[in-house]
Amino acid sequence: MKIALPSRQNRIDDHFGHCEYFTVFSVDEGKKELVDQETVSSPVGCGCKSNIAQTLAEMGVTLMLAGNMGEGAVRVLSNSGISVIRGCSGEVKSVAQQWLEGTLEDSGDSCHEHEHSCQH
C-alpha cells in the first residue's frame, strides 16, 4: 500500500493544490511500518485540475493524508481510487506514523475559498 502527503519543507502543506511536492510512503500493512519513501513533484496550479490524482493512483497510492482540501479535490482523488483524511498537520513521517497507529480521523475541513474554481 502507498500513502501520499502534500508536503512543504518535510511538513504537511495546509493547501493540497499548492504544495511543493508529495511525499509518498510505501507501507507494510502486516507489520504496520513505513518501508520506503519517495517524492513526487507537484503540478503547477490547482491540484484538482491537474493530473496528480491519476499520477499518484498509477503509482499505487490509495490514501492521501492532507491538511486542508476543497471538495473538488476530494472528488477527483476519490474518482481515482484515493481516499482522503483531512486535518493532518506536522512532520510528514510523524503524520504517516499516526495513521499507522490508527489515531487519525478525517476532520471534514474543506478549503471553501477555492470551491468556486475547483468544482468539476
C-alpha positions in Angstrom: 0.0 0.0 0.0 1.1 3.6 -0.6 0.0 6.8 1.0 0.7 10.4 -0.2 1.1 13.6 1.8 1.1 17.1 0.3 4.4 18.5 1.5 6.4 21.6 2.0 9.8 21.5 3.8 9.1 18.0 5.1 5.8 19.0 6.7 2.2 18.7 5.7 1.3 21.6 3.4 -2.1 23.0 4.5 -3.1 23.7 0.9 -3.1 20.5 -1.2 -3.2 22.3 -4.5 -0.2 24.4 -3.9 2.2 22.1 -2.1 5.9 21.9 -3.2 5.8 18.1 -3.6 4.1 15.0 -2.4 5.8 12.6 0.0 4.8 9.0 -0.9 5.3 6.3 1.7 5.2 2.5 1.0 3.5 0.7 3.9 3.8 -2.8 5.1 0.3 -3.2 6.4 1.0 -6.5 8.1 3.9 -5.1 10.1 2.4 -1.6 10.3 5.5 0.1 9.3 6.8 2.5 6.6 9.2 0.7 4.3 10.1 3.2 1.6 9.8 6.9 0.9 9.8 8.9 -2.3 8.8 12.4 -3.5 6.7 13.3 -6.5 6.8 16.8 -8.0 3.6 18.9 -7.6 2.0 20.2 -10.7 1.6 23.9 -11.2 -1.8 25.4 -10.4 -4.9 24.0 -8.7 -4.3 20.4 -7.6 -7.8 19.2 -8.5 -7.5 20.4 -12.1 -4.1 18.7 -12.7 -3.3 15.1 -13.4 -1.8 14.5 -9.9 -4.6 12.2 -8.8 -4.1 9.9 -11.8 -0.3 10.0 -11.4 -0.5 9.0 -7.7 -3.1 6.3 -8.5 -0.8 4.9 -11.2 1.9 4.7 -8.6 -0.3 2.6 -6.3 -1.4 5.4 -3.9 -4.7 4.6 -2.2 -4.7 7.2 0.6 -4.0 10.9 0.9 -3.2 12.4 4.3 -3.8 16.1 3.9 -4.2 19.4 5.8 -7.0 21.4 4.1 -8.6 20.4 0.8 -11.6 21.5 -1.3 -14.4 19.2 -2.0 -13.5 19.2 -5.7 -10.1 17.8 -4.9 -11.6 15.2 -2.6 -13.9 14.1 -5.5 -11.1 14.0 -8.1 -8.9 11.9 -5.7 -11.8 9.6 -4.8 -12.6 9.1 -8.5 -9.0 7.9 -8.9 -9.4 5.4 -6.0 -7.6 7.5 -3.4 -9.3 8.0 0.0 -8.6 11.3 1.8 -8.1 12.1 5.5 -8.1 15.9 6.1 -7.0 17.9 9.1 -3.5 16.5 9.3 -0.5 18.7 10.3 3.1 18.3 11.3 6.2 16.5 10.0 5.2 14.1 7.2 6.8 10.9 8.7 5.1 11.6 12.1 1.7 12.0 10.4 2.2 8.8 8.5 3.1 7.1 11.7 0.0 8.4 13.4 -2.1 6.9 10.6 -0.4 3.6 11.1 -1.3 3.8 14.8 -4.9 4.5 14.0 -5.0 7.9 15.6 -6.1 10.0 12.6 -9.7 10.8 11.5 -10.9 12.9 8.7 -11.7 16.4 10.0 -14.0 17.2 7.1 -12.2 20.6 6.8 -12.8 22.0 3.4 -11.0 24.8 1.5 -14.0 26.9 0.8 -12.3 29.9 -0.7 -11.3 27.8 -3.7 -14.6 25.9 -4.2 -15.7 28.2 -7.0 -12.7 27.4 -9.2 -12.2 23.8 -8.2 -15.6 22.2 -8.6 -15.9 19.8 -11.5 
